[in-house]
Amino acid sequence: MAQSEMARLGQKLFGPPNYGTWDYTTGLYCEALIRLSETTRDPAFEKNAEATIGSFIGPDGQIATYETKHRPRPLAPSETPTPTPPPTDADILKQKVKVPYSLDEVESGVATLHLYEITHDERYHKAADILRHQLSVHPRIPEGGFWHKAIYPNQMWLDGLYMGEPFYAAYATHFNEPQDFDDISRQFTLIAAHTYDPASGLLYHGWDESKKEKWANPQTGASPSFWGRAIGWYAMALVDVIPLMPANHPARPVLLDLLGKVAAGIVKWQDPATGVWWQVTDQGARPHNYLEASSSSMFVYTLAKAVNLGYLPRSYLPAIHAGYQGIVHQFITASPDGASISLNHICKVAGLDNHRLGTFDYYTQKEPIVSNDLKGVGPFINAGIECQKLFPNETFAP
């Protein structure tokens, strides 16, 4: 899959003068390539990741497109600027982070820090510092949870846990800031307290602390459906962050307990006929629902890595085996000449706002289904790395 994707993409992900942007999908994919390079000892994957991430980062650590991607709309000639008071200390800090507070912009920091660890190139360190500054001033709800984006005030989404916490934890580990794990663990427990449903074992996609959004339950603030990939983002964040936590941190058992609950919910809703998972996780073969590749890959990666780390018992092996086999059989196709493979049936995108209300019909009928989206490719590569450790003699051939 990695070789196929590198051939398909070429330099399309590269920053200026190419057309790539500093984006969480690029970071997810590049981190998978770095992990694959470490597993196979093939430097080609790491070199591709470094060329991609490195194409955005200047000698001073400034990140191309991160700074300019979301600049405010310019004033029209007839408009008068609103007078502003003298800057506060917080305003001065914000000038270091020109992107307006999107957790999506932070995710690529994981690959950036990994490359710094490998290459010792200081520009990666400086870029990571910029992303860490964003977390210092990122807006939060009163209880301390990060808003998903500035354009989504008072909202936490499961997606945001993967976008922010693995980088936050990696930075704290690299630069010896263990006190940050108090804040990191709070993000996981806070959103789980408002989105986890004990009856299903699943988590709702998002939570509006204000309970004012059109999609929010007026009593709980939670969105109405269990979207597979959102649960996958949260699950992957847990299994990537826990290994970085100090062994004696009091929240470590809490996060391990959360991982166990999420894993049990994932397996509960695994499709018995195919081994994979549905777009709306708990709705099975309801009309318009479909088997979805990115969530299935995320779930297999999470379960397999958790077993490899000893966080889950080996009784999960049958579910993992069926899941990976199901992905290969349900979603993988080869090109006519056999030179490349594709991962199909990936939900392109989904979110929550006044037009995207988090309903079953929205998730199943309103967003495109695509092939080879990096939100599926990255987790599929990571799932393969972890399953190789568990099933070294299996081929899983389609």
N, C-alpha and C positions, 0 to 999 in steps of 0.2 A: 504494500500500500504506500509506504513512504517513497519508494523508488518511482512508483506510478505518479504520485502527486508532485514530486520534484520535477519530473519530466513535463507534466501538464502545466505547471505554474511558471517554470523558468524564473524570470525576474519580476513577475507580475505583482508580487507582494512587496518589492523593494520600495523604499521611500524615494522622495524627489531626487532626480528628475523623472523617475518612474511614477506610477500611479497608486502605489500602495499607501495605506494610512496606518498610523499607530493604533492598532485595533486588537481587542482581546482574542479574536480568532487567530490572528497571526501569532500572538504570544503562546496560545494553547498549542498550536501546531509546532512551533519552533521548540518549545520545551519537550514535546514528544520526540522530536528528532534528536535532541541532545540526549535524552534518556535512551533512545534506541542506539545511538552511537556508543554509549557506555556499555550497553548490553552486548552488542555485536562486535565491538572494537573496530568498527568501520568508521573512519574519520569523515567520510563523505557526508554523513547526516549532520554531524556537528558543524562542519564547514558551511553547509547550506544554511543552517540556523544562524550562524554567526554573520554570514553575508547578509541575511535578511534583517535581523535585529540591528546589526551594525550600520546598515544603510540609513538608518534614521538618526543616529546619535553622532553629534559633532564632537570635536576635541574638548569642548567645555562641558559636555554632557547634555547640552540642549537637544531636545527630541523633536525632530521635524514632524509636522502635522499635529503633534500634541498641543502645541501652543496656539495654533491658528484655526483649528478645526471648528471650534464653536465660539468664535468671537461674536460679540453682540452686533445686532443689525446696525449699520451706519445711519445716522440721522438724515432725514430728508432736508432739502434746502429750507423748507418752511418751518421746520421744527427748531425749537430752542432748547439747548441743553439744560437739564435741571441742575441748579446749583448744588454742590456737594460740600459737606463739612470737611474740616481738616482730617487727614487720615489717622486712624487709630493704629495701635500695634497690630491688631488683627488684619487691618487693611494692608499694612505693609507686608505681612506674611503672605497675604493672598496674591500679591504681585509676583511672588515666586512661582505661583501656580496659575497660569493664564487660562488653562482649561477650566470650565465652570463646573467642577465637582461632579464628575461621572466616575463611578467605581469601575466601569468598563475600561477606562484609560489606565488603570493600575495593574491589570492582570499581566500584561507583558513584562512587568517588573520581575516576575519569577524567572523567565528565561534570561533577562538582563543580568540578574544576580548570579545565575548559574554560569553565564559566560564570564563574568568577572572572576568567579572562583576558578575557572579553567585557565583564563588568559592573563589575569592580573592587569588588564587594561583599565586604567583609571577612568576613562570616559564612561565605562559601564557603572562604576561606582558613583560617579557624579550624576548620571541619569537616574540611578536608583534613589539617590538623595532627593532629587526633584519629586519623584513619585511619593517618597515618604513624607515630604513636606505637604503634599496634597492631603494625605490622611490626617496630618496635624490640624488642618483648617477645614476639613470636609464637614458640611453641615450634618447635624445629628438631631434625632428626636430627643425629648427631655430625658428619657431613660438611658441615652448614650448610644443608641444604634445609629449607624450611618444611614443617611438617606441614600436611596439607590442612585439618584441623580438629582442635581439642583432643579431640573424641570419636573421632578416628581416629589414635591415636598412632603415630608412626614411619612414617606413610604419606605418600607424595607421589602426587598424581593429576595427569594431564595438565590437567584442568579448572583446577587451582589456578594454573597458569602464566598463564592469561588473567585469573583473578580478582585476582592480586596484581601481576604484573610490569608491565603497561602503566601502572597508577597509580604504582607505585614509580618507573618511568622518567620519567613525566610530572612527578612531584614533584621528582625529582633535577634535571630540566631547568629547571623553573620557578624553583627556589630554589638553583640553582648548587651542587649537591652531586654533582659528577661521580664522586667516589670510590664512590658507590653502585652504579655500573655493574659493578664487580667482583662484587658480591653478586648483582646481577640476572642477569648472564651465568652465574654459577655455578648458579643455579636451572635454567636451560635445559640446560646441559651435564650436570648431575648426573642429572636424570631421564632424559635421552636415553641416558646410559651404561647405564641399567638397564632401559629399556623399548624402545629401538629395535631392530628386527629387520632385519638387512641383507638377508635372503633375500626378505622381502616388501616392504621399504621402508617399513613401517608401525611405529607405536608402540603398545605395550600400554597399556591404560587407566590402570593404577596400578602402584605398586611399594611393597611393605612391606619396609622396611629390616630389620625383625626376622625376617622370613620365617615368622612365626607365624600369620598370618591364614589362615582356611580357604580363601580364594580365591588365596593366594599360592603360586607355584611354590616348593617347598622348597629348590631350588638357587639360583634367581635372585631370588626375591621378587616377580616380575612376575605380574600377573593374566593370565588365559588367553586373552583374545580381543581383537580389534582393533575397538573401537567407534568408529564414524564421528565422532560429535560430540566425543568426547574428543580425537581427532586434530585435529579442527577447532579446538577451543579452543587447543591448542598451536600450531597453524599460524598462527592469527590473532594470538596473542601475539607470535610471532616478527616478523611483518610490521608490527605496531604498535610494537614496541620498537626494532627496528634503526634506523629513521629518527631516533630520539631519542638514540642513542648518539653520543658524541664520535667524530669521524671517525678519530681516531688511536688509539682504544681497542684494545688488543691482542686483545680478544675479539670485536671486530666481524667479522673474517674467519671466525672460528669459527662465529658465529651465522649468517652468510650461507651457510656450507657446510651447516649444519644445515637451513636453509631450502631449499636446493637438494635435499638428500636427501629431505626431507619432500614437496616438490613433485613429485619424480620418483615417489615412492610413491603419491601421490594420483592422478596421471595414469595410473599403471600399472593401477589398479583401477577406473578410470572405466568405467561400463557402456556398451559400444559401441552398444547399441540405443537407449538413451534419453539418453545424455550425462550422467546423474546418478549418484549413488552409493548403495550399499546400507547398511542399518543396521549389519550386521556386514560391514566393508568388503571383506574378502577372500573372502567366501563366496557371492557372486553370487546366482543364482536358486535356491539351496538351499531346500527347503521351509521355510516360515515366515519366511524372510528377506524384507525389503521395501525398496523404494526410499524414502529418507528425506530430508526437505526441509531440516532445519536443517544437517546435515553438508554436504549439497550446496551450500547457500548459503555456508557458511563456506569451503569449498574454493574456490569460484569467487571469492569476495572475496579470499582470500589470493593466489591465482594472479594475478588481475587487478591488484591493488595492487602486487604484487611486479614485474610487468612494467612498470607505470606508473612505478615508482621506479627501474627499470633493474637490479633485483636478479635477475631471470630474463630469459632471452632471449625474443624475440618468436616463437620457434618454439612457445611455449606458447599462442599465440593460438587455434589450432583447438580445443584442449581447453577453453579458456575460453569460446569462442563456443558450442560444443556444450553445455557445462555450463549456461550461463545460459539458452540456448534450451530445454534440457531441463527446467530448473526451471519456466519459464513454461508449458511444454506439459504437464508431468507433474503439477504441484502447484498451479497457480493456477486458481481458478474465480471467476466473477463472480456477483454476486447476480442474481436474476431481473430486477430493474429496471435492472441495469447500474450502479447507483450506488456499489457497493463491490466489492472483490475480497478473496479469502481465500487464505491459504497453508495447504495441507493436508499430511497425512502427516508430522507432526512427532512424534518420540518425546517424550513429556511429560517424563520424568525417568529417570535411571539412576544407580546408584551401586555401591559395593562395601562389603559388611559380611558378617556371619555368615549372612544370609539372601539377600543379593544377591551371588552368587558369580562374576559376570563370565563366565558361560558363554554359548555361542551361544543355548541355550534361554532363558536369563534375558533377554538383550537383545531377543530376537525375540518372546517370548510372555508375559512377566511384567509389562511396563509398557505403559500406555495409549498409543494413537496419537491425536493431537488436531490441531485446526486453530488457526491464529493464535496459537500460543504465542510469546511474545516472544523465546525462544531461537532461533526461526526467523525471526521478522519482522525483528529487528534486523540480523542478517547478510544477509538478503535485500535490505534497503534499502541497506546498505553495498556489497553486490555490485553493485547497480544503479548506484550512484554511480561505482564504478570501471569498470564495463563501458561506461558512457556515454562515458568518456574514450577507451576503446579502439575502440568501435563507434558513433560519433556519429550515423551515418545509419541505424542498424538500429532496427526497431520491436519485434522479437521478439514479435509479436502471437500469442496462443494460437490 
